[in-house]
């Protein structure tokens, strides 16, 4: 059989045609990927150097205050002198120097600092210093930020909704109905309660209104559910034994490799809900689950639950089911940002504008050089 090797012909203005080798596109793709990886590593290295510099400045300030008894009034003077000496360096405001001091106080061990806090941006660290006082909890949020790549606003939302207390808190029968390690992964996947404060509905809303709001704000809902959830549909139709049934929400979890059914309730958990969910889970396992999929998981999501009743209701059920709760929006005045949060937002915005300006200036210089 005759095989033809096709080559790519490229015509440049006022130049003869170029005949590119067969492997050129693959070669170009490889180089692009290497450059992107190098860019990410360079950005991380710059961030770590900046965090280390801030820690060193904070350590020096803290040392002088402890050894010489310097008061807080020294910081504004220090900020003024440093900015006069280094006008091109941002982040030397009196407020930022105070954060550096707090940062050094929170991380007295440089080695531990470099393993955790130095791997996230500075304003992420400022949010943690402002909002999280417990060192272990702060470490937990840092590791989750690194694992999931949270932005500063997402991190702030997770802190304000007490994610560290909600993670893995649902009542389940996973230990008995799922094999290891899937049972542990599934348990940690779920929260209790789920925060739906991104919605604009009241506690008197009907279940369909809650479902409609979650579907309309599916991006926020998926963020609250956590990493790995893929939305399949709402009011998902199933014909079971000749009767029509509609699943409130159906998802597929990419890490657990299984379907996840969510049944929404606006009231308290009732024991009979577990029986209905058992029907749904069994039907999805028979009708939708593929050979490579793990067992389907069901979750009844209520306004509130009696833990004892939920545990009894799930005890002898053979399919994996969880019972969790949801929390609807607070009053508007409870959601207003604090002065500290507003200040952080302003400083972050200024930093972003200055960084964008410097990048644009650098690009113009490159164009002139070329």
C-alpha positions as CSV (number, residue, x, y, z in Angstrom):
1,X,0.0,0.0,0.0
2,X,1.3,3.4,-0.9
3,X,1.5,5.8,2.1
4,X,1.8,9.6,1.6
5,X,3.4,11.9,4.1
6,X,1.6,15.2,4.0
7,X,3.6,18.2,4.8
8,X,2.4,21.7,5.8
9,X,3.1,24.5,3.3
10,X,3.3,28.0,4.7
11,X,3.5,31.1,2.5
12,X,4.9,34.2,4.1
13,X,4.6,37.7,2.4
14,X,7.4,38.3,-0.1
15,X,9.0,35.0,0.9
16,X,9.1,31.6,-0.8
17,X,6.8,28.8,0.6
18,X,8.1,27.0,3.7
19,X,7.7,23.2,3.8
20,X,7.3,22.2,7.5
21,X,8.2,18.7,8.7
22,X,5.4,16.4,9.8
23,X,6.3,16.7,13.5
24,X,6.4,20.5,13.5
25,X,2.9,21.0,15.2
26,X,3.7,18.4,17.9
27,X,7.1,20.1,18.4
28,X,5.4,23.6,18.7
29,X,2.8,22.2,21.1
30,X,5.5,20.8,23.3
31,X,7.4,24.0,23.4
32,X,4.3,26.0,24.3
33,X,3.5,23.7,27.2
34,X,7.1,23.9,28.5
35,X,6.9,27.7,28.4
36,X,3.6,27.8,30.2
37,X,4.9,25.5,32.9
38,X,8.0,27.7,33.2
39,X,5.7,30.8,33.5
40,X,3.7,29.2,36.3
41,X,6.9,28.1,38.2
42,X,8.4,31.6,37.8
43,X,5.2,33.2,39.1
44,X,5.2,30.8,42.1
45,X,8.9,31.6,42.7
46,X,8.3,35.3,42.6
47,X,5.3,34.9,45.0
48,X,7.4,32.8,47.5
49,X,10.2,35.4,47.4
50,X,7.7,38.2,48.1
51,X,6.1,36.3,51.0
52,X,9.6,35.5,52.4
53,X,10.5,39.2,52.2
54,X,7.3,40.3,53.9
55,X,8.0,37.6,56.6
56,X,11.5,38.9,57.1
57,X,10.3,42.5,57.4
58,X,7.6,41.5,59.8
59,X,10.2,39.5,61.9
60,X,12.5,42.5,62.1
61,X,9.7,44.8,63.2
62,X,8.4,42.2,65.8
63,X,12.0,41.7,67.1
64,X,12.5,45.4,67.6
65,X,9.2,45.8,69.4
66,X,10.0,42.9,71.7
67,X,13.6,43.8,72.4
68,X,13.5,47.6,72.4
69,X,9.9,48.2,73.3
70,X,9.1,50.1,70.1
71,X,5.5,51.0,69.9
72,X,3.1,50.8,67.0
73,X,3.7,54.5,66.1
74,X,7.0,53.5,64.6
75,X,5.3,51.6,61.7
76,X,3.8,54.7,59.9
77,X,7.3,56.4,60.1
78,X,8.9,53.3,58.8
79,X,6.4,53.0,56.0
80,X,7.1,56.6,54.9
81,X,10.8,56.2,54.9
82,X,10.8,52.9,53.0
83,X,8.4,54.3,50.3
84,X,10.6,57.3,49.9
85,X,13.7,55.1,49.4
86,X,11.8,52.5,47.2
87,X,9.2,54.5,45.3
88,X,8.7,51.7,42.7
89,X,8.0,49.0,45.2
90,X,4.4,48.5,46.2
91,X,3.1,47.0,49.4
92,X,5.0,49.1,51.9
93,X,2.0,50.9,53.4
94,X,1.7,51.2,57.1
95,X,-1.3,48.8,57.0
96,X,0.7,46.3,55.0
97,X,3.6,46.5,57.4
98,X,1.3,45.8,60.3
99,X,0.1,42.7,58.4
100,X,3.8,41.7,58.0
101,X,4.3,41.9,61.7
102,X,1.1,39.8,62.3
103,X,2.3,37.4,59.7
104,X,5.7,36.9,61.3
105,X,4.0,36.4,64.7
106,X,1.6,33.8,63.2
107,X,4.5,31.9,61.5
108,X,7.5,31.9,63.8
109,X,9.0,28.9,62.0
110,X,10.4,29.8,58.5
111,X,10.5,26.2,57.3
112,X,6.8,25.6,58.1
113,X,6.1,29.0,56.5
114,X,7.7,28.0,53.2
115,X,5.8,24.7,53.2
116,X,2.4,26.3,53.5
117,X,1.8,30.1,53.7
118,X,4.5,30.9,51.1
119,X,2.6,28.9,48.5
120,X,-0.5,31.2,48.4
121,X,-0.7,34.9,47.4
122,X,-0.1,37.6,50.0
123,X,-3.7,38.9,50.2
124,X,-4.9,35.3,50.8
125,X,-2.6,35.3,53.8
126,X,-4.0,38.7,54.9
127,X,-7.5,37.3,54.7
128,X,-6.5,34.3,56.9
129,X,-4.8,36.6,59.4
130,X,-7.9,38.8,59.6
131,X,-10.5,36.0,59.7
132,X,-8.9,32.9,61.2
133,X,-7.3,33.1,64.7
134,X,-6.7,29.3,65.2
135,X,-3.3,28.2,63.7
136,X,-4.5,24.7,62.9
137,X,-7.7,26.0,61.2
138,X,-5.5,28.5,59.2
139,X,-3.3,25.6,58.0
140,X,-6.4,23.7,56.9
141,X,-7.6,26.6,54.8
142,X,-4.2,27.0,53.3
143,X,-4.0,23.4,52.2
144,X,-7.5,23.5,50.7
145,X,-6.6,26.7,48.9
146,X,-3.5,25.1,47.4
147,X,-5.5,21.9,46.6
148,X,-8.4,23.6,44.8
149,X,-6.8,26.9,43.6
150,X,-9.3,29.1,45.4
151,X,-9.3,32.8,44.6
152,X,-9.2,35.3,47.5
153,X,-12.9,35.9,47.3
154,X,-13.7,32.2,47.3
155,X,-11.4,31.7,50.2
156,X,-13.2,34.5,52.1
157,X,-16.5,32.9,51.4
158,X,-15.4,29.5,52.6
159,X,-14.1,31.0,55.8
160,X,-17.2,33.0,56.5
161,X,-19.4,30.0,56.0
162,X,-17.2,27.9,58.3
163,X,-16.3,25.3,55.8
164,X,-13.8,23.5,58.1
165,X,-16.7,22.8,60.5
166,X,-19.2,21.8,57.8
167,X,-16.9,19.4,55.8
168,X,-17.8,15.8,56.3
169,X,-20.6,16.6,58.8
170,X,-23.6,14.9,57.1
171,X,-25.3,11.9,58.6
172,X,-24.6,8.9,56.3
173,X,-24.5,5.1,56.2
174,X,-21.4,5.2,53.9
175,X,-19.2,3.2,56.2
176,X,-21.5,0.2,55.9
177,X,-22.7,0.6,52.3
178,X,-19.6,1.7,50.4
179,X,-16.1,0.0,50.2
180,X,-12.9,1.7,51.4
181,X,-11.5,4.2,50.4
182,X,-14.7,5.4,48.6
183,X,-16.7,5.6,51.8
184,X,-14.2,8.0,53.4
185,X,-13.9,10.1,50.2
186,X,-17.7,10.3,49.9
187,X,-18.1,11.3,53.6
188,X,-15.6,14.1,53.2
189,X,-17.3,15.2,49.9
190,X,-20.4,16.2,51.8
191,X,-21.1,19.1,54.1
192,X,-23.6,20.0,56.8
193,X,-25.1,22.5,56.5
194,X,-24.8,23.7,52.9
195,X,-24.8,27.5,52.6
196,X,-27.2,28.9,50.0
197,X,-26.7,32.6,50.9
198,X,-26.0,33.4,47.2
199,X,-29.8,32.9,46.7
200,X,-32.4,35.6,47.0
201,X,-35.2,33.5,48.3
202,X,-36.7,33.5,51.8
203,X,-37.1,30.6,54.3
204,X,-40.8,30.5,53.4
205,X,-40.0,29.6,49.7
206,X,-41.4,26.4,48.2
207,X,-39.1,23.5,47.3
208,X,-39.5,24.1,43.5
209,X,-38.5,27.7,44.1
210,X,-35.4,26.6,45.9
211,X,-34.6,24.1,43.1
212,X,-35.2,26.8,40.4
213,X,-32.9,29.2,42.3
214,X,-30.1,26.6,42.6
215,X,-30.3,25.8,38.9
216,X,-30.3,29.4,37.8
217,X,-27.2,30.0,40.0
218,X,-25.7,26.6,39.1
219,X,-22.1,28.0,39.1
220,X,-22.5,29.2,42.7
221,X,-24.2,25.9,43.6
222,X,-21.4,23.8,42.2
223,X,-18.9,25.9,44.0
224,X,-20.7,25.2,47.3
225,X,-21.0,21.5,46.5
226,X,-17.3,21.3,46.0
227,X,-14.8,20.1,43.5
228,X,-15.8,17.2,41.2
229,X,-19.5,17.7,40.7
230,X,-20.9,17.8,37.2
231,X,-24.5,18.8,36.7
232,X,-26.7,16.3,34.8
233,X,-30.1,17.8,35.2
234,X,-33.0,19.0,37.3
235,X,-36.4,17.3,37.5
236,X,-34.7,14.3,35.8
237,X,-37.4,12.0,34.5
238,X,-37.4,8.3,35.3
239,X,-40.1,5.7,34.5
240,X,-40.1,3.2,37.3
241,X,-42.5,0.3,37.1
242,X,-44.7,2.2,34.7
243,X,-44.9,5.2,37.0
244,X,-43.4,8.7,36.4
245,X,-40.8,10.0,38.9
246,X,-38.7,13.1,38.8
247,X,-35.4,13.5,40.6
248,X,-34.9,17.0,41.9
249,X,-31.2,17.3,41.0
250,X,-28.9,14.7,39.5
251,X,-25.1,15.1,39.4
252,X,-22.1,12.9,38.5
253,X,-19.0,13.1,40.7
254,X,-15.9,12.9,38.6
255,X,-13.5,11.8,41.4
256,X,-15.9,9.3,43.0
257,X,-17.0,8.1,39.6
258,X,-20.7,7.8,40.6
259,X,-24.1,9.5,40.2
260,X,-25.2,11.7,43.1
261,X,-29.0,12.4,43.6
262,X,-30.1,15.4,45.7
263,X,-33.7,15.5,47.0
264,X,-34.6,19.0,48.2
265,X,-36.8,19.6,51.3
266,X,-37.8,22.9,52.8
267,X,-38.9,21.4,56.1
268,X,-37.5,19.0,58.7
269,X,-36.1,15.6,57.8
270,X,-38.8,12.8,58.0
271,X,-38.0,9.1,58.2
272,X,-40.0,8.3,55.1
273,X,-37.6,10.4,53.0
274,X,-35.0,7.7,53.2
275,X,-37.3,5.1,51.7
276,X,-38.0,7.3,48.7
277,X,-34.3,8.1,48.2
278,X,-33.6,4.3,48.4
279,X,-36.0,3.9,45.5
280,X,-34.2,6.6,43.5
281,X,-30.7,5.3,44.1
282,X,-31.7,1.7,43.2
283,X,-33.3,2.9,40.0
284,X,-30.4,5.0,38.9
285,X,-28.0,2.1,39.6
286,X,-30.1,-0.1,37.3
287,X,-31.0,2.3,34.6
288,X,-28.1,4.9,34.3
289,X,-25.0,3.4,36.1
290,X,-22.4,1.9,33.7
291,X,-20.0,-0.9,34.3
292,X,-17.1,1.4,35.3
293,X,-19.3,3.5,37.7
294,X,-19.3,3.2,41.4
295,X,-22.6,2.8,43.4
296,X,-24.9,5.8,43.2
297,X,-25.1,8.1,46.3
298,X,-28.3,9.8,47.4
299,X,-28.6,12.9,49.6
300,X,-31.7,14.3,51.3
301,X,-31.1,18.0,51.8
302,X,-33.5,19.5,54.4
303,X,-33.9,22.7,56.3
304,X,-33.2,20.9,59.5
305,X,-32.8,17.3,60.9
306,X,-33.0,15.3,64.1
307,X,-29.7,13.5,64.1
308,X,-31.0,10.5,66.0
309,X,-34.0,10.0,63.7
310,X,-31.8,10.4,60.6
311,X,-29.3,7.7,61.9
312,X,-32.2,5.3,62.7
313,X,-33.8,5.9,59.3
314,X,-30.5,5.0,57.5
315,X,-29.4,2.1,59.7
316,X,-30.9,-0.8,57.7
317,X,-30.9,0.8,54.3
318,X,-28.6,-1.0,51.9
319,X,-28.0,1.8,49.5
320,X,-25.6,4.7,50.3
321,X,-27.6,7.7,51.5
322,X,-26.8,10.9,53.4
323,X,-28.9,13.4,55.2
324,X,-27.7,17.0,55.4
325,X,-29.2,20.5,55.9
326,X,-29.1,23.8,54.0
327,X,-28.9,27.4,55.2
328,X,-30.7,30.1,53.3
329,X,-29.7,33.8,53.1
330,X,-29.3,35.9,56.2
331,X,-30.7,39.5,56.5
332,X,-29.0,42.1,54.3
333,X,-27.3,43.9,57.2
334,X,-25.6,40.6,58.3
335,X,-24.0,40.3,54.8
336,X,-22.5,43.8,54.6
337,X,-18.6,43.7,54.5
338,X,-16.6,44.8,57.5
339,X,-14.3,47.9,57.3
340,X,-11.3,45.5,57.4
341,X,-12.7,43.5,54.5
342,X,-13.4,46.7,52.5
343,X,-9.8,47.8,53.1
344,X,-8.4,44.5,51.9
345,X,-10.6,44.8,48.8
346,X,-9.3,48.3,48.0
347,X,-5.7,47.3,48.5
348,X,-6.1,44.2,46.3
349,X,-7.8,46.3,43.6
350,X,-5.0,48.9,43.6
351,X,-2.3,46.1,43.4
352,X,-4.2,44.5,40.5
353,X,-4.4,47.9,38.6
354,X,-0.7,48.6,39.2
355,X,0.3,45.1,38.1
356,X,-1.8,45.5,34.9
357,X,-0.3,48.9,34.2
358,X,3.3,47.6,34.7
359,X,2.5,44.6,32.4
360,X,1.1,47.0,29.7
361,X,4.2,49.2,30.0
362,X,6.5,46.2,29.6
363,X,4.6,45.0,26.5
364,X,5.0,48.5,25.0
365,X,8.7,48.4,25.6
366,X,9.0,45.0,24.0
367,X,7.1,46.3,20.9
368,X,9.4,49.3,20.6
369,X,12.5,47.0,21.0
370,X,11.2,44.7,18.3
